Amino acid sequence: MRRCHLRGRGNILKRQLVHVGAFNLSLRLKQVRIEHMDARDLLRMLLNRPATLVYLDPPYLMKRDTKYRIDANEQKFHEDLMELCCKAKCMVLISGYDNPLYRSFLTKQSGWEREEIETHTRDTKGKDLSRTEILWKNKPFVKAARTGQLPIRLTRKEKENHKINPERT
């Protein structure tokens, strides 16, 4: 388990980008696309794009004292999201808190690795809280991080046509 005292969930992504430094992602943020949309729709668009990294920070599947203006904290939303994540051929990195639903889908047997990160956060009243964040990484992400290579081989024709990330079905 990695220990970290940085505040804010954005720091998890920054640390992960540094950890996956072989991609040099942190220096190429101009090529990063940030979407503010339903994660299920985003995954459907990118599901079969193996050279794409999808970082998901879904709403927590837990009871909260406060409600967000837009909240997707329903069980069905998370079940649909997990089903799509398990079908994905793209690289997927998910951050959140441990819960039984995610544990049932994102298993070692289905090609997922998880990393626990001890961190601190503040509640809406400013009280400091200790938390254990979880990073779930799918098989294509783990392989790319270990090898330093994107999980795609282009055909000669794709290279000739200057394809970068063609779909794989």
PyMOL commands that place a pseudoatom at each C-alpha (Angstrom):
pseudoatom trace, name=CA, resn=MET, resi=1, chain=A, elem=C, hetatm=0, pos=[0.000, 0.000, 0.000]
pseudoatom trace, name=CA, resn=ARG, resi=2, chain=A, elem=C, hetatm=0, pos=[1.377, 3.395, -0.996]
pseudoatom trace, name=CA, resn=ARG, resi=3, chain=A, elem=C, hetatm=0, pos=[1.088, 6.199, 1.562]
pseudoatom trace, name=CA, resn=CYS, resi=4, chain=A, elem=C, hetatm=0, pos=[0.363, 9.751, 0.499]
pseudoatom trace, name=CA, resn=HIS, resi=5, chain=A, elem=C, hetatm=0, pos=[-0.528, 12.945, 2.339]
pseudoatom trace, name=CA, resn=LEU, resi=6, chain=A, elem=C, hetatm=0, pos=[-1.394, 15.162, -0.615]
pseudoatom trace, name=CA, resn=ARG, resi=7, chain=A, elem=C, hetatm=0, pos=[-4.789, 16.789, -0.560]
pseudoatom trace, name=CA, resn=GLY, resi=8, chain=A, elem=C, hetatm=0, pos=[-7.266, 16.502, -3.386]
pseudoatom trace, name=CA, resn=ARG, resi=9, chain=A, elem=C, hetatm=0, pos=[-8.108, 13.694, -5.749]
pseudoatom trace, name=CA, resn=GLY, resi=10, chain=A, elem=C, hetatm=0, pos=[-6.389, 15.392, -8.682]
pseudoatom trace, name=CA, resn=ASN, resi=11, chain=A, elem=C, hetatm=0, pos=[-3.105, 14.530, -7.024]
pseudoatom trace, name=CA, resn=ILE, resi=12, chain=A, elem=C, hetatm=0, pos=[-3.812, 10.817, -7.521]
pseudoatom trace, name=CA, resn=LEU, resi=13, chain=A, elem=C, hetatm=0, pos=[-3.918, 11.282, -11.285]
pseudoatom trace, name=CA, resn=LYS, resi=14, chain=A, elem=C, hetatm=0, pos=[-0.762, 13.406, -11.235]
pseudoatom trace, name=CA, resn=ARG, resi=15, chain=A, elem=C, hetatm=0, pos=[1.101, 10.750, -9.246]
pseudoatom trace, name=CA, resn=GLN, resi=16, chain=A, elem=C, hetatm=0, pos=[-0.176, 8.034, -11.576]
pseudoatom trace, name=CA, resn=LEU, resi=17, chain=A, elem=C, hetatm=0, pos=[0.949, 9.998, -14.640]
pseudoatom trace, name=CA, resn=VAL, resi=18, chain=A, elem=C, hetatm=0, pos=[4.413, 10.324, -13.142]
pseudoatom trace, name=CA, resn=HIS, resi=19, chain=A, elem=C, hetatm=0, pos=[4.332, 6.610, -12.261]
pseudoatom trace, name=CA, resn=VAL, resi=20, chain=A, elem=C, hetatm=0, pos=[3.547, 5.803, -15.898]
pseudoatom trace, name=CA, resn=GLY, resi=21, chain=A, elem=C, hetatm=0, pos=[6.302, 8.149, -17.016]
pseudoatom trace, name=CA, resn=ALA, resi=22, chain=A, elem=C, hetatm=0, pos=[7.226, 5.917, -19.960]
pseudoatom trace, name=CA, resn=PHE, resi=23, chain=A, elem=C, hetatm=0, pos=[4.284, 7.463, -21.789]
pseudoatom trace, name=CA, resn=ASN, resi=24, chain=A, elem=C, hetatm=0, pos=[5.560, 10.939, -20.973]
pseudoatom trace, name=CA, resn=LEU, resi=25, chain=A, elem=C, hetatm=0, pos=[1.913, 11.889, -20.431]
pseudoatom trace, name=CA, resn=SER, resi=26, chain=A, elem=C, hetatm=0, pos=[2.567, 14.598, -17.918]
pseudoatom trace, name=CA, resn=LEU, resi=27, chain=A, elem=C, hetatm=0, pos=[4.516, 16.528, -20.565]
pseudoatom trace, name=CA, resn=ARG, resi=28, chain=A, elem=C, hetatm=0, pos=[1.851, 16.055, -23.225]
pseudoatom trace, name=CA, resn=LEU, resi=29, chain=A, elem=C, hetatm=0, pos=[-1.181, 17.520, -21.567]
pseudoatom trace, name=CA, resn=LYS, resi=30, chain=A, elem=C, hetatm=0, pos=[-1.947, 19.374, -24.771]
pseudoatom trace, name=CA, resn=GLN, resi=31, chain=A, elem=C, hetatm=0, pos=[-3.011, 15.989, -26.139]
pseudoatom trace, name=CA, resn=VAL, resi=32, chain=A, elem=C, hetatm=0, pos=[-5.284, 15.275, -23.174]
pseudoatom trace, name=CA, resn=ARG, resi=33, chain=A, elem=C, hetatm=0, pos=[-9.006, 15.543, -23.751]
pseudoatom trace, name=CA, resn=ILE, resi=34, chain=A, elem=C, hetatm=0, pos=[-11.184, 16.249, -20.750]
pseudoatom trace, name=CA, resn=GLU, resi=35, chain=A, elem=C, hetatm=0, pos=[-14.842, 15.341, -21.099]
pseudoatom trace, name=CA, resn=HIS, resi=36, chain=A, elem=C, hetatm=0, pos=[-17.656, 16.306, -18.765]
pseudoatom trace, name=CA, resn=MET, resi=37, chain=A, elem=C, hetatm=0, pos=[-20.265, 13.759, -19.745]
pseudoatom trace, name=CA, resn=ASP, resi=38, chain=A, elem=C, hetatm=0, pos=[-21.871, 10.544, -18.624]
pseudoatom trace, name=CA, resn=ALA, resi=39, chain=A, elem=C, hetatm=0, pos=[-18.999, 8.081, -18.216]
pseudoatom trace, name=CA, resn=ARG, resi=40, chain=A, elem=C, hetatm=0, pos=[-21.066, 5.316, -19.796]
pseudoatom trace, name=CA, resn=ASP, resi=41, chain=A, elem=C, hetatm=0, pos=[-21.439, 7.328, -23.003]
pseudoatom trace, name=CA, resn=LEU, resi=42, chain=A, elem=C, hetatm=0, pos=[-17.735, 8.167, -22.986]
pseudoatom trace, name=CA, resn=LEU, resi=43, chain=A, elem=C, hetatm=0, pos=[-16.775, 4.517, -22.561]
pseudoatom trace, name=CA, resn=ARG, resi=44, chain=A, elem=C, hetatm=0, pos=[-19.086, 3.447, -25.365]
pseudoatom trace, name=CA, resn=MET, resi=45, chain=A, elem=C, hetatm=0, pos=[-17.287, 5.947, -27.642]
pseudoatom trace, name=CA, resn=LEU, resi=46, chain=A, elem=C, hetatm=0, pos=[-13.789, 4.779, -26.655]
pseudoatom trace, name=CA, resn=LEU, resi=47, chain=A, elem=C, hetatm=0, pos=[-14.402, 1.131, -25.760]
pseudoatom trace, name=CA, resn=ASN, resi=48, chain=A, elem=C, hetatm=0, pos=[-12.458, -0.307, -28.698]
pseudoatom trace, name=CA, resn=ARG, resi=49, chain=A, elem=C, hetatm=0, pos=[-9.629, 2.253, -28.926]
pseudoatom trace, name=CA, resn=PRO, resi=50, chain=A, elem=C, hetatm=0, pos=[-6.661, 0.445, -27.346]
pseudoatom trace, name=CA, resn=ALA, resi=51, chain=A, elem=C, hetatm=0, pos=[-4.285, 3.441, -27.427]
pseudoatom trace, name=CA, resn=THR, resi=52, chain=A, elem=C, hetatm=0, pos=[-6.698, 5.546, -25.362]
pseudoatom trace, name=CA, resn=LEU, resi=53, chain=A, elem=C, hetatm=0, pos=[-6.370, 5.975, -21.615]
pseudoatom trace, name=CA, resn=VAL, resi=54, chain=A, elem=C, hetatm=0, pos=[-9.701, 6.631, -19.891]
pseudoatom trace, name=CA, resn=TYR, resi=55, chain=A, elem=C, hetatm=0, pos=[-9.392, 7.969, -16.346]
pseudoatom trace, name=CA, resn=LEU, resi=56, chain=A, elem=C, hetatm=0, pos=[-12.695, 7.679, -14.494]
pseudoatom trace, name=CA, resn=ASP, resi=57, chain=A, elem=C, hetatm=0, pos=[-13.495, 9.378, -11.227]
pseudoatom trace, name=CA, resn=PRO, resi=58, chain=A, elem=C, hetatm=0, pos=[-17.131, 8.308, -10.838]
pseudoatom trace, name=CA, resn=PRO, resi=59, chain=A, elem=C, hetatm=0, pos=[-19.467, 9.548, -8.107]
pseudoatom trace, name=CA, resn=TYR, resi=60, chain=A, elem=C, hetatm=0, pos=[-18.942, 7.532, -4.964]
pseudoatom trace, name=CA, resn=LEU, resi=61, chain=A, elem=C, hetatm=0, pos=[-21.274, 4.630, -4.407]
pseudoatom trace, name=CA, resn=MET, resi=62, chain=A, elem=C, hetatm=0, pos=[-21.944, 5.444, -0.771]
pseudoatom trace, name=CA, resn=LYS, resi=63, chain=A, elem=C, hetatm=0, pos=[-24.323, 7.291, 1.523]
pseudoatom trace, name=CA, resn=ARG, resi=64, chain=A, elem=C, hetatm=0, pos=[-23.530, 10.979, 1.892]
pseudoatom trace, name=CA, resn=ASP, resi=65, chain=A, elem=C, hetatm=0, pos=[-24.662, 13.726, 4.226]
pseudoatom trace, name=CA, resn=THR, resi=66, chain=A, elem=C, hetatm=0, pos=[-24.860, 16.222, 1.382]
pseudoatom trace, name=CA, resn=LYS, resi=67, chain=A, elem=C, hetatm=0, pos=[-26.289, 15.848, -2.107]
pseudoatom trace, name=CA, resn=TYR, resi=68, chain=A, elem=C, hetatm=0, pos=[-24.672, 17.085, -5.272]
pseudoatom trace, name=CA, resn=ARG, resi=69, chain=A, elem=C, hetatm=0, pos=[-26.717, 19.106, -7.749]
pseudoatom trace, name=CA, resn=ILE, resi=70, chain=A, elem=C, hetatm=0, pos=[-26.167, 16.322, -10.302]
pseudoatom trace, name=CA, resn=ASP, resi=71, chain=A, elem=C, hetatm=0, pos=[-25.515, 12.947, -8.739]
pseudoatom trace, name=CA, resn=ALA, resi=72, chain=A, elem=C, hetatm=0, pos=[-25.193, 9.469, -10.196]
pseudoatom trace, name=CA, resn=ASN, resi=73, chain=A, elem=C, hetatm=0, pos=[-25.078, 7.577, -6.957]
pseudoatom trace, name=CA, resn=GLU, resi=74, chain=A, elem=C, hetatm=0, pos=[-27.569, 4.899, -8.017]
pseudoatom trace, name=CA, resn=GLN, resi=75, chain=A, elem=C, hetatm=0, pos=[-26.587, 1.239, -8.005]
pseudoatom trace, name=CA, resn=LYS, resi=76, chain=A, elem=C, hetatm=0, pos=[-27.738, 0.761, -11.633]
pseudoatom trace, name=CA, resn=PHE, resi=77, chain=A, elem=C, hetatm=0, pos=[-25.453, 3.552, -12.902]
pseudoatom trace, name=CA, resn=HIS, resi=78, chain=A, elem=C, hetatm=0, pos=[-22.440, 1.895, -11.273]
pseudoatom trace, name=CA, resn=GLU, resi=79, chain=A, elem=C, hetatm=0, pos=[-23.389, -1.602, -12.461]
pseudoatom trace, name=CA, resn=ASP, resi=80, chain=A, elem=C, hetatm=0, pos=[-23.659, -0.345, -16.058]
pseudoatom trace, name=CA, resn=LEU, resi=81, chain=A, elem=C, hetatm=0, pos=[-20.354, 1.492, -15.722]
pseudoatom trace, name=CA, resn=MET, resi=82, chain=A, elem=C, hetatm=0, pos=[-18.568, -1.576, -14.348]
pseudoatom trace, name=CA, resn=GLU, resi=83, chain=A, elem=C, hetatm=0, pos=[-19.934, -3.793, -17.120]
pseudoatom trace, name=CA, resn=LEU, resi=84, chain=A, elem=C, hetatm=0, pos=[-18.585, -1.379, -19.728]
pseudoatom trace, name=CA, resn=CYS, resi=85, chain=A, elem=C, hetatm=0, pos=[-15.223, -1.086, -17.965]
pseudoatom trace, name=CA, resn=CYS, resi=86, chain=A, elem=C, hetatm=0, pos=[-14.848, -4.862, -18.016]
pseudoatom trace, name=CA, resn=LYS, resi=87, chain=A, elem=C, hetatm=0, pos=[-15.522, -4.944, -21.788]
pseudoatom trace, name=CA, resn=ALA, resi=88, chain=A, elem=C, hetatm=0, pos=[-13.090, -2.136, -22.562]
pseudoatom trace, name=CA, resn=LYS, resi=89, chain=A, elem=C, hetatm=0, pos=[-10.140, -2.711, -24.857]
pseudoatom trace, name=CA, resn=CYS, resi=90, chain=A, elem=C, hetatm=0, pos=[-8.901, 0.791, -24.062]
pseudoatom trace, name=CA, resn=MET, resi=91, chain=A, elem=C, hetatm=0, pos=[-6.731, 1.426, -21.009]
pseudoatom trace, name=CA, resn=VAL, resi=92, chain=A, elem=C, hetatm=0, pos=[-8.885, 2.218, -17.968]
pseudoatom trace, name=CA, resn=LEU, resi=93, chain=A, elem=C, hetatm=0, pos=[-7.892, 3.755, -14.649]
pseudoatom trace, name=CA, resn=ILE, resi=94, chain=A, elem=C, hetatm=0, pos=[-10.638, 4.232, -12.032]
pseudoatom trace, name=CA, resn=SER, resi=95, chain=A, elem=C, hetatm=0, pos=[-10.275, 6.055, -8.729]
pseudoatom trace, name=CA, resn=GLY, resi=96, chain=A, elem=C, hetatm=0, pos=[-12.643, 5.882, -5.812]
pseudoatom trace, name=CA, resn=TYR, resi=97, chain=A, elem=C, hetatm=0, pos=[-13.357, 4.256, -2.488]
pseudoatom trace, name=CA, resn=ASP, resi=98, chain=A, elem=C, hetatm=0, pos=[-13.643, 0.543, -1.924]
pseudoatom trace, name=CA, resn=ASN, resi=99, chain=A, elem=C, hetatm=0, pos=[-17.136, -0.912, -2.228]
pseudoatom trace, name=CA, resn=PRO, resi=100, chain=A, elem=C, hetatm=0, pos=[-18.597, -4.409, -2.721]
pseudoatom trace, name=CA, resn=LEU, resi=101, chain=A, elem=C, hetatm=0, pos=[-19.931, -3.729, -6.230]
pseudoatom trace, name=CA, resn=TYR, resi=102, chain=A, elem=C, hetatm=0, pos=[-16.568, -2.612, -7.643]
pseudoatom trace, name=CA, resn=ARG, resi=103, chain=A, elem=C, hetatm=0, pos=[-14.821, -5.483, -5.837]
pseudoatom trace, name=CA, resn=SER, resi=104, chain=A, elem=C, hetatm=0, pos=[-17.199, -7.959, -7.510]
pseudoatom trace, name=CA, resn=PHE, resi=105, chain=A, elem=C, hetatm=0, pos=[-16.482, -6.638, -11.034]
pseudoatom trace, name=CA, resn=LEU, resi=106, chain=A, elem=C, hetatm=0, pos=[-12.871, -5.441, -10.908]
pseudoatom trace, name=CA, resn=THR, resi=107, chain=A, elem=C, hetatm=0, pos=[-11.188, -8.680, -9.880]
pseudoatom trace, name=CA, resn=LYS, resi=108, chain=A, elem=C, hetatm=0, pos=[-7.764, -10.122, -10.534]
pseudoatom trace, name=CA, resn=GLN, resi=109, chain=A, elem=C, hetatm=0, pos=[-9.448, -12.979, -12.398]
pseudoatom trace, name=CA, resn=SER, resi=110, chain=A, elem=C, hetatm=0, pos=[-10.976, -10.478, -14.828]
pseudoatom trace, name=CA, resn=GLY, resi=111, chain=A, elem=C, hetatm=0, pos=[-7.617, -8.743, -15.374]
pseudoatom trace, name=CA, resn=TRP, resi=112, chain=A, elem=C, hetatm=0, pos=[-7.798, -5.845, -12.902]
pseudoatom trace, name=CA, resn=GLU, resi=113, chain=A, elem=C, hetatm=0, pos=[-5.196, -4.709, -10.412]
pseudoatom trace, name=CA, resn=ARG, resi=114, chain=A, elem=C, hetatm=0, pos=[-5.879, -2.417, -7.506]
pseudoatom trace, name=CA, resn=GLU, resi=115, chain=A, elem=C, hetatm=0, pos=[-3.676, -0.102, -5.532]
pseudoatom trace, name=CA, resn=GLU, resi=116, chain=A, elem=C, hetatm=0, pos=[-4.524, 1.399, -2.153]
pseudoatom trace, name=CA, resn=ILE, resi=117, chain=A, elem=C, hetatm=0, pos=[-3.402, 4.925, -1.314]
pseudoatom trace, name=CA, resn=GLU, resi=118, chain=A, elem=C, hetatm=0, pos=[-3.698, 6.350, 2.195]
pseudoatom trace, name=CA, resn=THR, resi=119, chain=A, elem=C, hetatm=0, pos=[-4.683, 9.996, 1.955]
pseudoatom trace, name=CA, resn=HIS, resi=120, chain=A, elem=C, hetatm=0, pos=[-6.511, 12.785, 3.770]
pseudoatom trace, name=CA, resn=THR, resi=121, chain=A, elem=C, hetatm=0, pos=[-9.524, 14.840, 2.794]
pseudoatom trace, name=CA, resn=ARG, resi=122, chain=A, elem=C, hetatm=0, pos=[-11.864, 17.362, 4.373]
pseudoatom trace, name=CA, resn=ASP, resi=123, chain=A, elem=C, hetatm=0, pos=[-15.589, 17.117, 4.837]
pseudoatom trace, name=CA, resn=THR, resi=124, chain=A, elem=C, hetatm=0, pos=[-17.982, 19.966, 4.082]
pseudoatom trace, name=CA, resn=LYS, resi=125, chain=A, elem=C, hetatm=0, pos=[-17.446, 21.366, 7.583]
pseudoatom trace, name=CA, resn=GLY, resi=126, chain=A, elem=C, hetatm=0, pos=[-13.647, 21.473, 7.226]
pseudoatom trace, name=CA, resn=LYS, resi=127, chain=A, elem=C, hetatm=0, pos=[-12.914, 18.428, 9.392]
pseudoatom trace, name=CA, resn=ASP, resi=128, chain=A, elem=C, hetatm=0, pos=[-9.835, 16.410, 8.321]
pseudoatom trace, name=CA, resn=LEU, resi=129, chain=A, elem=C, hetatm=0, pos=[-10.542, 12.765, 7.533]
pseudoatom trace, name=CA, resn=SER, resi=130, chain=A, elem=C, hetatm=0, pos=[-8.224, 9.845, 6.800]
pseudoatom trace, name=CA, resn=ARG, resi=131, chain=A, elem=C, hetatm=0, pos=[-9.231, 7.918, 3.690]
pseudoatom trace, name=CA, resn=THR, resi=132, chain=A, elem=C, hetatm=0, pos=[-8.032, 4.960, 1.649]
pseudoatom trace, name=CA, resn=GLU, resi=133, chain=A, elem=C, hetatm=0, pos=[-8.379, 5.716, -2.049]
pseudoatom trace, name=CA, resn=ILE, resi=134, chain=A, elem=C, hetatm=0, pos=[-8.356, 2.859, -4.522]
pseudoatom trace, name=CA, resn=LEU, resi=135, chain=A, elem=C, hetatm=0, pos=[-6.949, 2.891, -8.045]
pseudoatom trace, name=CA, resn=TRP, resi=136, chain=A, elem=C, hetatm=0, pos=[-8.275, 0.099, -10.242]
pseudoatom trace, name=CA, resn=LYS, resi=137, chain=A, elem=C, hetatm=0, pos=[-6.241, -0.579, -13.394]
pseudoatom trace, name=CA, resn=ASN, resi=138, chain=A, elem=C, hetatm=0, pos=[-7.343, -2.819, -16.239]
pseudoatom trace, name=CA, resn=LYS, resi=139, chain=A, elem=C, hetatm=0, pos=[-5.054, -5.278, -17.994]
pseudoatom trace, name=CA, resn=PRO, resi=140, chain=A, elem=C, hetatm=0, pos=[-4.243, -3.066, -21.022]
pseudoatom trace, name=CA, resn=PHE, resi=141, chain=A, elem=C, hetatm=0, pos=[-3.287, -0.204, -18.676]
pseudoatom trace, name=CA, resn=VAL, resi=142, chain=A, elem=C, hetatm=0, pos=[-1.101, -2.433, -16.484]
pseudoatom trace, name=CA, resn=LYS, resi=143, chain=A, elem=C, hetatm=0, pos=[0.659, -3.930, -19.506]
pseudoatom trace, name=CA, resn=ALA, resi=144, chain=A, elem=C, hetatm=0, pos=[1.300, -0.508, -21.044]
pseudoatom trace, name=CA, resn=ALA, resi=145, chain=A, elem=C, hetatm=0, pos=[2.627, 0.835, -17.740]
pseudoatom trace, name=CA, resn=ARG, resi=146, chain=A, elem=C, hetatm=0, pos=[5.016, -2.124, -17.364]
pseudoatom trace, name=CA, resn=THR, resi=147, chain=A, elem=C, hetatm=0, pos=[6.295, -2.156, -20.945]
pseudoatom trace, name=CA, resn=GLY, resi=148, chain=A, elem=C, hetatm=0, pos=[6.173, 1.561, -21.679]
pseudoatom trace, name=CA, resn=GLN, resi=149, chain=A, elem=C, hetatm=0, pos=[4.377, 0.822, -24.941]
pseudoatom trace, name=CA, resn=LEU, resi=150, chain=A, elem=C, hetatm=0, pos=[0.829, 1.466, -26.022]
pseudoatom trace, name=CA, resn=PRO, resi=151, chain=A, elem=C, hetatm=0, pos=[-1.195, -1.751, -26.343]
pseudoatom trace, name=CA, resn=ILE, resi=152, chain=A, elem=C, hetatm=0, pos=[-1.745, -1.584, -30.104]
pseudoatom trace, name=CA, resn=ARG, resi=153, chain=A, elem=C, hetatm=0, pos=[0.010, -2.844, -33.219]
pseudoatom trace, name=CA, resn=LEU, resi=154, chain=A, elem=C, hetatm=0, pos=[-0.761, -1.028, -36.417]
pseudoatom trace, name=CA, resn=THR, resi=155, chain=A, elem=C, hetatm=0, pos=[-1.054, -2.863, -39.708]
pseudoatom trace, name=CA, resn=ARG, resi=156, chain=A, elem=C, hetatm=0, pos=[1.011, -1.705, -42.660]
pseudoatom trace, name=CA, resn=LYS, resi=157, chain=A, elem=C, hetatm=0, pos=[-2.083, -0.148, -44.211]
pseudoatom trace, name=CA, resn=GLU, resi=158, chain=A, elem=C, hetatm=0, pos=[-2.937, 1.701, -40.977]
pseudoatom trace, name=CA, resn=LYS, resi=159, chain=A, elem=C, hetatm=0, pos=[0.613, 3.075, -40.876]
pseudoatom trace, name=CA, resn=GLU, resi=160, chain=A, elem=C, hetatm=0, pos=[0.393, 4.158, -44.501]
pseudoatom trace, name=CA, resn=ASN, resi=161, chain=A, elem=C, hetatm=0, pos=[-2.897, 5.924, -43.740]
pseudoatom trace, name=CA, resn=HIS, resi=162, chain=A, elem=C, hetatm=0, pos=[-1.330, 7.601, -40.666]
pseudoatom trace, name=CA, resn=LYS, resi=163, chain=A, elem=C, hetatm=0, pos=[-3.728, 5.961, -38.247]
pseudoatom trace, name=CA, resn=ILE, resi=164, chain=A, elem=C, hetatm=0, pos=[-2.849, 6.405, -34.587]
pseudoatom trace, name=CA, resn=ASN, resi=165, chain=A, elem=C, hetatm=0, pos=[-5.602, 4.693, -32.636]
pseudoatom trace, name=CA, resn=PRO, resi=166, chain=A, elem=C, hetatm=0, pos=[-7.940, 2.719, -34.898]
pseudoatom trace, name=CA, resn=GLU, resi=167, chain=A, elem=C, hetatm=0, pos=[-10.779, 0.709, -33.432]
pseudoatom trace, name=CA, resn=ARG, resi=168, chain=A, elem=C, hetatm=0, pos=[-10.255, -2.937, -32.576]
pseudoatom trace, name=CA, resn=THR, resi=169, chain=A, elem=C, hetatm=0, pos=[-13.356, -5.078, -32.334]
for i in range(1, 169): cmd.bond("trace and resi %d" % i, "trace and resi %d" % (i + 1))
show_as sticks, trace
zoom trace
